[in-house]
Amino acid sequence: MSKNKRFLQEVIGVVAALVMAVAIPGGQAYSAGPESLAGSGYEDATDTYISEYLDHFRGETRCDSVSAVVVTPDGTGVYGNADALYQIGSMTKAFTALAIQKLIREGALSENDTVSELLPGYTAYYDSEPCEITVGQLLYQTSGYTNKESDYPSATEEMSLRDWAYSMSGKELNSRPGSEYSYSNVNYDLLGAIIEQVSGKTYAEYMNSEILIPLGLMHTYARVPGTGVKIVPGSRLGYRRSFTYEIPVIEGRIPAGYFYSNATDMAEWIRIWTGTADIPEEYKELITAVKDRLNDPGDYYSGWELFENGTIGHSGGTPNYSSRIVFSDEEKIGVCVLTNLNVAASTDGLCNAIFELAAGVEPGHINIPTDVWTVFDIIFTVVSVVAILSSIVSLFLKRRGVILFLGITLLVLLIAVCIVMPMVFGAGLGEIAFTWAPYSFAGGLILMGIGVVVAGVRFFLSEKKHAY
């Protein structure tokens, strides 16, 4: 056997071992027992099942920090860290909407007021014709805006909330206002700008003084918390591992999805919405008014959705955190899960499974849905390995036809990914690769590009050699 062939086999063996070590293991086991069970009526078996669910979630997702809170008429259980802060993603929308409800109740605005009235000079178009968007349509997510980032870009770091709001002015809507539902962060960031305009305070100031403090939510923040507060660092997947991943919190994005909170406050938030917390009567009436608008499964209003089983809830996801809250107004049961990894579908599944346990459903096989980014991480871990192998093989192959085939295959795959991904996610390739997707996605693209170059150079040199 030639030295080149022996070396090639050794390299392939090392890469194969890397795949086995990185892509296949089931993850690390963690202890996730209840940190506090104030007045708990839970049985030990239920606690054990919830701890097993959390262990399974960590192993499947590679998430290194997860906190869950369970509220029942018998008591409250917190699993994981009760005090550490997480970003709560789009669960923020319910806070923003509650502030709008308060302003409506006080007569400062109404659901029929238009964005152009509240933000002078603001315009919107449908079919190239000017149209009006109401506060109610923003609350119901029927304004005509979508979450397509390429059409309605999020705020950048240098923008204030007001700056971003006016950057949306003059844009073409995807549908006529009031005609159809389309979930969009634009709607709730605009509501945040309206809060500032109507109240004369900054968004954070209003939320603190009129919502968070009166409701006793002393560990929930409408801005990045100051020093001395324990924040769980966000993380990001990559090659079947999670890595610490921090991104700046941008002012113009906070009303739709960038509050911070902890499990203790989320327990109180559940009690507030199930009517078991001691809060001022004014807020009880606001909350009842919101729940009265949720009548049929699929209804969305004021940052909440009514689900098929009669529960109310909302999910949250940022590039480095995911969360979910679900409660039953009738049974006075609620669950919230906070994690420091963007695996929203898996977080949703975990929260739903714990809720079923809390509601008395017999535990069955633990089945947590696999999140799309987990799937992408697995796929592009394999793609990365294949690209590395292709590059190595290209260096040692003598058959120009095979070299050409490897290079063309990688090039076609690279081009397909670069075209399809922006179409699927409605965002630029750069934002997908460097903000949202696992590190393995960008790594896979880079390694495929290197593979194409290596194959091209090897093919060219082989041609020159044969020419001589």
C-alpha positions as CSV (number, residue, x, y, z in Angstrom):
1,M,0.0,0.0,0.0
2,S,1.4,3.4,-0.9
3,K,2.1,6.1,1.7
4,N,-0.5,8.3,0.2
5,K,-3.2,5.7,0.4
6,R,-2.3,4.8,4.0
7,F,-2.3,8.5,5.0
8,L,-5.7,8.9,3.3
9,Q,-7.2,5.9,5.1
10,E,-5.9,7.3,8.4
11,V,-7.4,10.7,7.8
12,I,-10.7,9.1,6.9
13,G,-10.6,7.0,10.1
14,V,-10.0,10.1,12.2
15,V,-12.9,12.1,10.5
16,A,-15.2,9.1,10.9
17,A,-14.3,8.9,14.6
18,L,-15.1,12.7,14.8
19,V,-18.5,12.1,13.4
20,M,-19.2,9.3,15.9
21,A,-18.1,11.4,18.8
22,V,-19.8,14.7,17.7
23,A,-23.0,13.8,16.0
24,I,-24.2,10.6,17.7
25,P,-23.9,10.7,21.5
26,G,-27.1,11.2,23.5
27,G,-25.8,14.1,25.6
28,Q,-24.8,14.7,29.1
29,A,-26.9,13.8,32.1
30,Y,-27.9,16.6,34.5
31,S,-29.6,16.9,37.9
32,A,-32.7,19.0,37.7
33,G,-34.6,18.5,40.9
34,P,-37.0,21.0,42.3
35,E,-35.2,24.0,43.8
36,S,-38.2,25.2,45.8
37,L,-41.6,23.8,46.4
38,A,-43.4,26.3,48.5
39,G,-46.6,24.8,49.8
40,S,-46.3,22.0,47.3
41,G,-48.8,19.3,47.0
42,Y,-46.8,17.4,44.3
43,E,-46.0,13.8,44.8
44,D,-42.4,12.6,44.6
45,A,-43.2,10.7,41.4
46,T,-44.3,13.8,39.6
47,D,-41.2,15.6,40.6
48,T,-39.1,12.7,39.3
49,Y,-40.9,12.7,36.0
50,I,-40.4,16.4,35.5
51,S,-36.7,16.1,36.4
52,E,-36.4,13.2,33.9
53,Y,-38.1,15.4,31.2
54,L,-35.6,18.2,31.9
55,D,-32.7,15.7,31.7
56,H,-34.0,14.3,28.4
57,F,-34.5,17.8,27.0
58,R,-30.9,18.8,27.8
59,G,-29.5,15.6,26.3
60,E,-31.5,15.9,23.1
61,T,-31.0,19.6,22.5
62,R,-27.5,20.2,24.1
63,C,-29.1,23.1,26.1
64,D,-27.0,23.7,29.2
65,S,-29.5,25.8,31.2
66,V,-33.2,25.3,31.6
67,S,-35.6,26.4,34.4
68,A,-39.2,25.4,34.6
69,V,-42.0,26.5,36.9
70,V,-45.2,24.7,37.6
71,V,-48.2,26.5,39.3
72,T,-51.2,24.5,40.6
73,P,-53.8,25.2,43.2
74,D,-51.7,23.0,45.5
75,G,-48.5,25.0,45.2
76,T,-45.6,26.1,43.1
77,G,-42.6,24.1,41.9
78,V,-39.5,25.6,40.4
79,Y,-37.1,23.2,38.7
80,G,-33.6,24.5,37.9
81,N,-32.5,28.0,39.0
82,A,-35.4,30.1,40.3
83,D,-33.6,33.4,40.3
84,A,-31.4,33.5,37.2
85,L,-32.6,35.7,34.3
86,Y,-33.3,34.6,30.8
87,Q,-34.5,36.5,27.7
88,I,-38.2,35.5,27.3
89,G,-38.5,36.2,23.6
90,S,-42.0,36.8,22.3
91,M,-43.6,36.2,25.7
92,T,-42.8,39.9,26.0
93,K,-45.7,40.7,23.7
94,A,-48.3,40.1,26.5
95,F,-46.6,42.7,28.6
96,T,-46.5,45.3,25.8
97,A,-50.2,44.6,25.1
98,L,-51.2,44.9,28.7
99,A,-49.7,48.4,28.7
100,I,-51.8,49.2,25.6
101,Q,-54.9,47.9,27.4
102,K,-54.1,50.2,30.4
103,L,-53.8,53.2,28.1
104,I,-57.1,52.2,26.4
105,R,-58.9,51.9,29.7
106,E,-57.6,55.3,30.7
107,G,-58.9,56.9,27.5
108,A,-55.5,57.8,26.1
109,L,-56.2,55.8,23.0
110,S,-58.7,53.3,21.6
111,E,-58.5,50.1,19.4
112,N,-60.0,52.1,16.6
113,D,-57.2,54.7,16.6
114,T,-54.9,54.5,13.6
115,V,-51.2,54.3,13.6
116,S,-51.1,57.4,11.4
117,E,-53.0,59.3,14.0
118,L,-50.8,58.2,16.9
119,L,-47.5,58.5,14.9
120,P,-48.0,61.6,12.8
121,G,-46.8,61.2,9.2
122,Y,-46.8,57.4,9.3
123,T,-48.1,55.7,6.1
124,A,-48.9,52.2,4.9
125,Y,-49.9,50.9,1.4
126,Y,-51.7,47.9,0.1
127,D,-51.9,47.4,-3.7
128,S,-50.0,50.7,-4.0
129,E,-53.0,52.5,-2.3
130,P,-52.7,54.2,1.1
131,C,-54.5,52.4,3.9
132,E,-55.0,52.7,7.6
133,I,-53.8,50.3,10.3
134,T,-55.6,50.4,13.7
135,V,-54.3,49.6,17.2
136,G,-56.8,46.7,17.3
137,Q,-55.3,45.2,14.1
138,L,-51.8,45.4,15.7
139,L,-53.1,43.6,18.8
140,Y,-54.8,40.9,16.7
141,Q,-51.8,40.5,14.3
142,T,-54.0,41.4,11.3
143,S,-52.3,44.6,10.2
144,G,-50.9,43.2,7.0
145,Y,-47.3,43.1,8.1
146,T,-45.4,39.7,8.2
147,N,-42.3,38.5,9.9
148,K,-40.4,38.5,6.6
149,E,-37.2,40.3,7.5
150,S,-36.3,41.1,3.9
151,D,-39.6,43.1,3.6
152,Y,-39.8,44.6,7.1
153,P,-36.2,44.8,8.6
154,S,-35.8,44.8,12.4
155,A,-34.2,47.8,14.1
156,T,-30.5,48.2,14.0
157,E,-28.3,49.2,17.0
158,E,-28.2,52.9,16.2
159,M,-32.0,53.2,15.9
160,S,-34.3,54.3,18.7
161,L,-37.7,52.7,18.9
162,R,-39.2,55.7,17.2
163,D,-36.6,55.7,14.5
164,W,-37.3,52.2,13.7
165,A,-41.1,52.8,13.7
166,Y,-40.8,55.5,11.0
167,S,-38.4,53.2,9.0
168,M,-41.5,51.0,8.5
169,S,-43.6,54.0,7.2
170,G,-44.4,53.9,3.5
171,K,-43.9,50.1,3.1
172,E,-46.3,47.9,1.1
173,L,-48.4,45.5,3.2
174,N,-48.6,41.8,2.5
175,S,-52.4,41.9,2.9
176,R,-55.2,44.4,3.4
177,P,-55.4,45.5,7.1
178,G,-58.0,43.5,9.0
179,S,-58.3,40.8,6.3
180,E,-56.1,38.0,7.6
181,Y,-53.9,36.9,10.5
182,S,-50.1,37.0,10.1
183,Y,-47.8,36.9,13.1
184,S,-45.3,39.7,13.0
185,N,-42.9,41.3,15.4
186,V,-43.6,44.6,13.6
187,N,-47.0,44.9,15.1
188,Y,-45.8,44.8,18.7
189,D,-42.8,46.9,18.2
190,L,-45.2,49.5,16.7
191,L,-47.3,49.2,19.8
192,G,-44.2,49.9,21.8
193,A,-43.6,53.1,19.8
194,I,-47.3,54.1,20.4
195,I,-46.8,53.6,24.2
196,E,-43.9,56.1,24.1
197,Q,-45.8,58.6,21.9
198,V,-49.0,58.5,24.0
199,S,-47.5,58.3,27.5
200,G,-44.6,60.7,27.0
201,K,-42.3,58.2,28.7
202,T,-39.7,55.9,27.2
203,Y,-41.1,52.3,26.7
204,A,-39.0,51.0,29.5
205,E,-40.0,53.7,31.9
206,Y,-43.7,53.2,31.2
207,M,-43.5,49.4,31.5
208,N,-41.6,49.7,34.8
209,S,-43.9,52.3,36.5
210,E,-47.3,51.1,35.1
211,I,-47.0,47.4,34.6
212,L,-44.0,45.7,36.3
213,I,-43.9,47.5,39.7
214,P,-47.7,47.5,40.3
215,L,-47.9,43.8,39.5
216,G,-45.0,43.0,41.8
217,L,-42.7,41.7,39.0
218,M,-39.5,43.0,40.5
219,H,-37.3,40.6,38.6
220,T,-38.6,41.3,35.1
221,Y,-36.9,43.9,33.0
222,A,-37.9,45.9,29.9
223,R,-34.2,46.7,29.2
224,V,-30.9,44.9,29.7
225,P,-30.6,44.4,33.5
226,G,-27.8,46.3,35.3
227,T,-24.7,44.9,36.9
228,G,-25.0,42.6,39.9
229,V,-27.9,40.7,38.4
230,K,-27.4,37.1,37.4
231,I,-28.2,36.6,33.7
232,V,-27.9,33.1,32.2
233,P,-25.7,33.6,29.1
234,G,-27.4,32.8,25.8
235,S,-26.0,30.0,23.7
236,R,-25.9,28.6,20.2
237,L,-25.7,25.2,18.6
238,G,-22.7,24.0,16.6
239,Y,-21.5,20.6,15.7
240,R,-23.8,18.9,18.3
241,R,-22.6,21.1,21.1
242,S,-23.8,24.4,22.6
243,F,-21.5,27.5,22.8
244,T,-22.0,30.7,24.7
245,Y,-23.5,33.2,22.3
246,E,-24.3,36.8,23.2
247,I,-25.8,39.4,20.9
248,P,-26.7,43.0,21.7
249,V,-30.3,43.8,22.8
250,I,-31.5,46.5,20.5
251,E,-33.9,49.1,21.8
252,G,-36.2,49.0,18.8
253,R,-36.8,45.3,19.1
254,I,-37.6,45.0,22.9
255,P,-41.4,45.5,22.8
256,A,-41.9,42.4,20.6
257,G,-39.4,40.0,22.2
258,Y,-36.5,41.0,24.5
259,F,-37.7,41.2,28.1
260,Y,-35.7,39.5,30.8
261,S,-37.3,37.5,33.6
262,N,-36.8,34.6,35.9
263,A,-38.8,31.5,37.0
264,T,-40.0,33.2,40.2
265,D,-41.6,36.1,38.3
266,M,-43.0,33.8,35.7
267,A,-44.8,31.9,38.4
268,E,-46.3,35.1,39.6
269,W,-47.2,36.1,36.0
270,I,-49.1,32.8,35.7
271,R,-50.9,33.5,39.0
272,I,-51.8,36.9,37.7
273,W,-53.4,35.5,34.5
274,T,-55.1,32.6,36.3
275,G,-56.7,35.1,38.7
276,T,-55.0,33.8,41.9
277,A,-52.6,36.6,42.5
278,D,-53.2,39.6,44.8
279,I,-53.1,42.5,42.4
280,P,-55.0,45.8,42.1
281,E,-58.5,45.4,40.8
282,E,-57.8,47.6,37.8
283,Y,-55.4,45.1,36.4
284,K,-57.7,42.2,37.1
285,E,-60.3,43.9,34.9
286,L,-57.7,44.5,32.2
287,I,-56.7,40.8,32.2
288,T,-60.3,39.6,32.2
289,A,-61.0,41.8,29.2
290,V,-58.1,40.2,27.3
291,K,-59.2,36.7,28.0
292,D,-62.7,37.4,27.0
293,R,-61.5,38.1,23.5
294,L,-60.0,34.6,23.2
295,N,-63.1,32.4,22.3
296,D,-62.1,29.9,19.6
297,P,-59.0,27.8,19.2
298,G,-56.5,29.7,17.1
299,D,-57.6,33.1,18.3
300,Y,-54.8,35.5,18.9
301,Y,-55.1,38.7,20.9
302,S,-52.9,40.9,23.0
303,G,-49.9,38.6,23.1
304,W,-51.8,35.4,23.8
305,E,-53.2,32.5,21.8
306,L,-56.0,30.1,22.6
307,F,-55.1,26.5,21.9
308,E,-57.2,23.5,20.9
309,N,-57.2,22.0,24.5
310,G,-58.6,25.3,25.9
311,T,-55.3,26.5,27.4
312,I,-53.8,29.9,26.7
313,G,-50.2,30.6,26.1
314,H,-47.3,31.9,24.0
315,S,-43.9,30.9,22.9
316,G,-40.7,32.9,22.7
317,G,-37.5,32.6,20.7
318,T,-34.5,34.8,20.1
319,P,-31.2,33.8,18.4
320,N,-29.9,32.6,21.8
321,Y,-32.9,31.8,24.0
322,S,-36.3,30.0,23.8
323,S,-39.3,29.9,26.2
324,R,-42.9,29.0,26.5
325,I,-45.8,29.7,28.9
326,V,-49.1,27.8,29.0
327,F,-52.0,28.1,31.5
328,S,-55.5,26.9,32.1
329,D,-57.8,29.6,33.4
330,E,-60.4,27.0,34.4
331,E,-58.0,24.7,36.3
332,K,-55.7,27.4,37.6
333,I,-52.7,25.5,36.4
334,G,-49.8,27.0,34.5
335,V,-46.3,26.1,33.3
336,C,-43.4,28.2,32.0
337,V,-40.1,26.9,30.6
338,L,-37.1,29.2,30.2
339,T,-34.0,28.0,28.3
340,N,-30.7,29.6,27.0
341,L,-30.7,28.0,23.6
342,N,-32.8,28.7,20.5
343,V,-34.6,25.4,20.2
344,A,-38.2,26.7,20.2
345,A,-40.0,23.6,19.0
346,S,-38.3,21.4,21.6
347,T,-38.9,24.0,24.4
348,D,-42.6,24.1,23.4
349,G,-42.8,20.3,23.6
350,L,-41.1,20.2,27.0
351,C,-43.5,22.9,28.4
352,N,-46.6,21.0,27.0
353,A,-45.4,17.7,28.4
354,I,-44.9,19.2,31.9
355,F,-48.3,20.9,31.7
356,E,-49.9,17.5,31.0
357,L,-48.2,16.1,34.1
358,A,-49.4,19.0,36.2
359,A,-52.9,18.5,34.9
360,G,-52.9,14.9,36.0
361,V,-52.3,13.2,32.7
362,E,-50.5,9.8,33.1
363,P,-46.9,10.2,32.0
364,G,-45.9,8.3,28.9
365,H,-42.9,8.0,26.7
366,I,-40.9,11.2,26.7
367,N,-41.2,12.6,23.2
368,I,-39.8,16.1,22.8
369,P,-40.1,17.4,19.2
370,T,-36.8,18.1,17.4
371,D,-36.3,21.7,16.6
372,V,-35.5,22.9,13.1
373,W,-32.1,24.3,14.2
374,T,-31.2,20.9,15.8
375,V,-32.0,19.3,12.4
376,F,-29.9,21.8,10.6
377,D,-27.0,21.3,13.1
378,I,-27.1,17.5,12.4
379,I,-27.3,18.0,8.6
380,F,-24.5,20.5,8.4
381,T,-22.3,18.6,10.8
382,V,-22.5,15.8,8.3
383,V,-22.1,18.2,5.4
384,S,-19.0,19.6,7.0
385,V,-17.5,16.2,7.3
386,V,-18.4,15.3,3.8
387,A,-16.9,18.5,2.5
388,I,-13.6,17.8,4.4
389,L,-13.5,14.3,3.1
390,S,-14.1,15.5,-0.5
391,S,-11.3,18.0,-0.2
392,I,-8.9,15.4,1.1
393,V,-10.0,12.8,-1.5
394,S,-9.6,15.5,-4.3
395,L,-5.9,15.9,-3.2
396,F,-5.1,12.3,-3.8
397,L,-7.3,11.3,-6.7
398,K,-5.8,10.9,-10.1
399,R,-9.0,10.5,-12.2
400,R,-10.0,13.9,-13.4
401,G,-13.6,12.9,-14.0
402,V,-14.1,12.0,-10.3
403,I,-12.4,15.2,-9.2
404,L,-14.7,17.2,-11.5
405,F,-17.8,15.3,-10.2
406,L,-16.9,16.0,-6.5
407,G,-16.3,19.7,-7.3
408,I,-19.5,20.1,-9.2
409,T,-21.5,18.2,-6.6
410,L,-20.3,20.5,-3.8
411,L,-20.8,23.6,-6.0
412,V,-24.4,22.7,-6.8
413,L,-25.2,21.9,-3.2
414,L,-23.6,25.2,-2.1
415,I,-25.5,27.3,-4.6
416,A,-28.8,25.5,-3.7
417,V,-28.4,26.2,0.0
418,C,-27.6,29.8,-0.7
419,I,-30.7,30.3,-2.8
420,V,-33.2,28.1,-0.9
421,M,-32.5,29.2,2.7
422,P,-33.3,33.0,2.2
423,M,-36.5,32.0,0.4
424,V,-37.6,29.6,3.2
425,F,-36.8,31.9,6.1
426,G,-37.5,35.3,4.5
427,A,-34.1,36.7,5.6
428,G,-30.7,37.4,4.1
429,L,-28.2,34.5,4.0
430,G,-25.8,36.5,6.2
431,E,-28.4,36.9,8.9
432,I,-29.3,33.2,8.8
433,A,-25.7,32.0,8.8
434,F,-24.2,34.4,11.3
435,T,-27.2,35.2,13.7
436,W,-29.8,32.4,13.8
437,A,-28.5,29.1,12.4
438,P,-26.1,26.9,14.2
439,Y,-22.4,27.5,13.8
440,S,-22.3,24.3,11.7
441,F,-24.4,26.0,9.0
442,A,-21.8,28.7,8.3
443,G,-19.0,26.1,8.8
444,G,-20.6,23.8,6.3
445,L,-20.9,26.5,3.7
446,I,-17.3,27.6,4.2
447,L,-16.1,24.0,4.0
448,M,-18.1,23.3,0.9
449,G,-16.6,26.4,-0.7
450,I,-13.1,25.2,0.2
451,G,-14.0,21.8,-1.2
452,V,-15.0,23.4,-4.5
453,V,-11.8,25.4,-4.7
454,V,-9.6,22.4,-3.8
455,A,-11.3,20.3,-6.5
456,G,-11.0,23.1,-9.0
457,V,-7.3,23.6,-8.4
458,R,-6.6,19.9,-8.4
459,F,-8.5,19.5,-11.6
460,F,-6.6,22.4,-13.2
461,L,-3.2,21.1,-12.1
462,S,-4.1,17.6,-13.2
463,E,-4.9,19.1,-16.7
464,K,-1.6,20.9,-16.8
465,K,0.2,17.8,-15.8
466,H,-1.4,15.7,-18.6
467,A,-0.7,18.5,-21.0
468,Y,3.0,18.0,-20.4
